[in-house]
Amino acid sequence: MPYVTVATQANQPVDLYYEVQGTGKPVVLIHGWPLSGRAWEKQVPALVDAGFQVITYDRRGFGESSKPWEGYDYDTLAQDLKALMDALDLQDATIIGHSMGGGEVARYLGQYGSERVSKAVLSSAVPPYLFKADDNPDGGMQEEDVKKFLDGVSGDRIAFLNDFTKDFFTPKDGKLLVSKPLRLYNREIAAFASPKATYECVKSFSYTDFREDLKAFDVPTLVIHGDADAIVPIEVSGQRSHDMIADSQLHIVEGGPHGINVTHAKEFNRVLIDFLKA
């Protein structure tokens, strides 16, 4: 199994598990919370068939990667992404982040620039800034919302994840758009993540301000978001990111919940591949 060591903590290596499939221009897929690289199952074959090299990896604390006690802030997570891209010597890459993974895309470009990157994609992503603050009145998360997540994860985590995966694949005011076995599969992926990582990442995606990072975007960017996303509503995230990124295009998936790469995979893949080939 391929791993890359990205850091050392408590005298132990922090290793990221990754997979590389196909050949061609590289596409790096960064999964959302609280899943793993397996979340991109519907995208990998479509991208390989379209002539791209596809790199998936598990964020630290999730999937098959190391589960250190610390390092779940976005500066560290973006540093992990950089270490992976440097180790694989990726050039002319597209970096694609879903949900929490969109934060890594934003912070990577904000901190390290686009030397290795030619395009970016924000999919149901958390930028520009989820938390509703005095200087961010358009944010969607308030303190009680964050507390609900943290209490759920620190309490009966599996029950919380069971409900969360329902919301993940259910449009606002709609019905679950995937089968029960598929939903439970995603619950199991989330269940075996580090509880500490699952908890700490809630604070990271809730409280991190990416507005300055978005100003650094100097590559063509696709923002793709469902208009019925009940977890990260488009009006507080995708639409605002599109408005802030000069060279960006917005594709709205009608009736799309948070997990549009699964529930609307054909539309998602078509729009994504058209963007990559443009």
N, C-alpha and C positions, 0 to 999 in steps of 0.2 A: 504493500500500500504506500503511495507516495505522500511524503510529508516534507514540509520546509520548516526549519527552525527560525522563528521570527524574534525571539527574545529569550531571556533567562529570568526566572523568578524563583526565589527561595532555593537557589542552586539547582533548579530543575529547568530543562528546556521547555519552552512553549512552542509546540509544533502545530502547524495548520495542516489538516488533511485536505488534499485537492485532487481533482481528476482533470485530465486533458483528453479531449476527444476531437478527432477530425484534423484537417489541415486548412491553411489559408490565414486570412487576417484574424487576429485573436479577439475574442469576445469574452470578457470576464463577467460572470454572473454572481451577484452578491445577494444572498437570501435575506428574508425578513425575519423578524422576531416572532416566535421563539423556535424557528424551524432549523433547517440545515440545507446544504446544497441539493438535497433530494427534492426540495421544493420546485426545482427547475426541470422536472422530469418531462414536462410537455414541450419545453423549449429546446432541450439539447439535441434530439434527433432532427428537428426542423432546421436548426441552425447548421448542424453538420451537413445535412443534405443540401443546404443552400451554399455550401462552400466555405464555411468558417471553422476556425479552430476554437473550440469552446472550453473554457476553464471554469469549473465550479470549485468552490471551496467552502469549508465549514468555518464560520467565525469562531474565534477562541471561546471556549465554554459551551460550544454546541456541536452536535453531530459527533464525528470521529476525532475532532481536534482536542488538544490539551484543554484542561479545565482548571486554569489557575485561579487563585483566590481574588486577584486584582487585575486591573487593566481593561475595564469595560467602558471607559470614557472614549469619546470619539477621536481624540488626538492619538490615543494608543491604537484604536481599531484602524484608523487610516494609516498609521505606521505599519501595522500588520499587512495591510493591502500593499503598501509600497514594498515591503520586504518580499512578498510573494512575487510581485511584478518584476522586481529586480532579480530575484533568483531565477525566474524563468526567462529573463531578458526580453520581456514583451515590448514590441514596438508597434506603433500605429494601431493601438488597441481601442476597443470600445468598452467602457465600464458601465455596467447596468446594475442598478440597485433597486430592489423592491422593498417598500416600506422602510424599516429601519436601515436597510442596506443603502437606501438613497442618501442617508447621512454620511456613510463612508465615501460615496461618490463625491458629495459636496466638500467634505473636509479634505479629501485627497487632493482635489483640484485647488482648493483654497490654500493648502499647505505646500504642495509639491509641484503644482503647475501641470502643464499638459505635454511635457516632453515625450512621454510614452503614450499619450492618449490622443486619439483623433476625433472621437465622438463620445457622448455620454447619454445615458437614458435614466430618467427618474420614473419609476413604476409604482404607483400608489404610495409615493414616498413621503417621508415626514418633513423634509424641508418645505418652507424656509425656517419655521419656528413654531412648534406646536403649542407651547405654553402661552396662555393668555396673561400678559403682563401689562403694566402701565404703558410701556413703550411698544407693546405689541397687542393692541386691542382686538386684532383680527385672529388671534390664536384660538385654537379650539379646545385646549385642555385646561381645566382649572384644577386647583389644589385637591378638591374632592375627587376629581377623576383620577389623578395620579395615585391618591391614597387608595382608591378602590382597586387599582391594579396591584399596588404593593401589598395590600392586605390579602388579596386573592392569591398572589404568588407565595406569600409567607404563611398563609393559612393552609387551606386544603388546595394545594397547587393543582392536583390532577382534576379536581372538580372545576376549578377555575379554567383550566386549559380546555376542558370538555365544552364549557360554554363559549369560550373564546373561539374555538374552531368552528362553532356554529355561526358566530357573527362574521368570521373570516370569509365564509363562503355564502353568506346570505345578504342580498341587497336590502337596503333600508326599506322597511315596511313590506318586505317580500318573503319568499320561501327559500329554504336551503337549495342550492343549485348543484350540489354534488351528492353522490350516494353516501349512505351512512358508513359503509366500509372505507371509502376514501377519506371521509372526515376523520374517522377513528385512526386511520393510518397517520394522518397529520398530527393527531393528538399524541400518538405514541412517539413520533419524532420529537415533539416538544417535551414530552414527559421525561425523556432520557437526556435532556440537556442539563447542565449544571444548575441546580436551584439558585446558587449564588449569582451566577451569570444572568439567569433569567430575571432575577430581582434587580440587579444593578443596571441592566440594560434598560429597564423601564425608566429609571431616572435619566439615563443618557438620552433616550429618544424623546422624552417629555420636556426636558429643560434645556437642551442644547440649541443655541441660536446659530443658524447657518446663513444668516443674511449677508454677512461679509464674505462668506465662502462663495455664495452665488455670484457675487460681483466679479470673482476671479475666473468665471467660466469664459473660456475663449475658444471653445469648440462647438460645433453643431450639437444641439441637445434636443432629445425627444422627451416630452413629458406625456405620459400615458396614465390615465386615471379613470376609474368608474364614477359615474355621476350618482350612484347609489351606495357609495362606500360609507358604511356606518362606523368604521373604526378610525379612518383618517379621511375626513370629509374633503372633497375636492376644493371647496371654497376656502378652506383654511390652509391648503397645502398645494396641490397640483396647479390650480389656477394662479395662485400667488407666485409660485416658482416660475411658471411660464412668463408672467408679467415682469419678473425681475431679471430673467436671463435673456439677453439681447438676441442671440442667435438660437432661438428655441421654437419648436412647434409643439402644439398641444393636440393630442388625440383623446377625445372623450368616449369612453365605452358606455353606451346607453344601457342603463339597468345593471351596470357592473358593480359588484361588491368589492371588498378589499382584495380578495384573491383572484383578480381578473386573469392572471396568467394561467390559471387552471379552469375557471368557470367559462372564460371566453377565449380559450387557447387559440382557436383558429384565427379569430380577429386579431388577437394580440400578436401572434407570430407573423401574420401578414404585414401588419403595420410596422413591426420591428424590423423584419427583413427588408421591406421597402426602404426604410430609413437607413439601414446599414449599407444598402447597395447604391443609394443615391449619391 
